[in-house]
């Protein structure tokens, strides 16, 4: 686990995590569980089929469309 001293944003957090990975595979997961961990077996199955990279996307978003479009700085003041 990588802990940052403050919120640097998703891109910086992912980069820090990638820099600390070890092993044959890894899953960049958010602490607020925006991604369902029950999907991990599906990813593993694809890797076992021989895929080098496996990616996914959410079919249904839980967050509000408008809030995703307004920059965070504008929302927090």
Secondary structure, DSSP 4 states (H G I P E B T S, - for coil): ----SS---HHHHHHHHHHT--SS------TT--S-GGGHHHHHHHHHTT-S------SS--S-HHHHHS-HHHHH-
